[in-house]
Amino acid sequence: MALAASTAVAGALIALPSATGGSSAYAIERGPDGSVVLTMLDQNGLFEEDQQKELAERLRAEGIHVSIDTPRPGYVCAQPRGKNLLPETMKRSVDGKDGPEKFEVTLHTGDSVAVEDPQPPVKPGVWAAGRVQMFEGPMKPCQEVPFKGPELLP
């Protein structure tokens, strides 16, 4: 039986050491203008609770609002939650090796990051993919709505 998944992942955490030590799942650097550059790669580390808590703590220390949401089975967070930063401020680069792509997102004090990690399954046999979203300024809180993603594939 094939499974379908909602792949609305806006970003993924990286397997690089941060510039200030700490996690190997992401890097956070302060830009010369006071901005925060969050570098991400490979979402697998993102949905480990300790990585989520560490990321949230480090971003909050930089003045970034963070929400870690775990909607109950069968639900996801309603969209949109704010003005999405990704299309305008995300730059993608490939490290030139066999590794995955890296993502860099520039955040400013008062911007927001939402980590959504739905409880599996959202429907029998269907799992929604987690997502990371970055917003300019504040974001709306997670309002759970029923998952309306893809059905099982034949």
Order of alpha helices (4+ residues) and beta strands (2+ residues): beta-beta-beta-alpha-beta-beta-beta-alpha-beta-beta-beta-beta-beta-beta
